[in-house]
């Protein structure tokens, strides 16, 4: 099952509160460690999982499952 990472800011950033990413590293391509309140190395060290979101002073980082429709058999 695929997963996605959601970053929910306490106060809007660029007019939005929620942002979605496919990896932890992708978060830091869009935001700085100061904006997140945590460096990438520290985020990796906290072992983000679906059952345990990580809260910082500026945001909450959570992991969620993506439910996909099964693919039909492709033409051979």
CORFENQUI-V493989 format. One record per run of one state. SS is the DSSP state (H for helix, E for strand, L for the rest). FROM is the first residue (numbers start at 1). LEN is the number of residues. If there is no record, write none. Layout:
((SS & FROM & LEN) (SS & FROM & LEN))
This chain:
((L & 1 & 1) (E & 2 & 12) (L & 14 & 2) (E & 16 & 6) (L & 22 & 2) (H & 24 & 7) (L & 31 & 2) (H & 33 & 4) (L & 37 & 3) (H & 40 & 6) (L & 46 & 3) (E & 49 & 1) (L & 50 & 2) (E & 52 & 1) (L & 53 & 1) (E & 54 & 2) (L & 56 & 3) (E & 59 & 8) (L & 67 & 10))
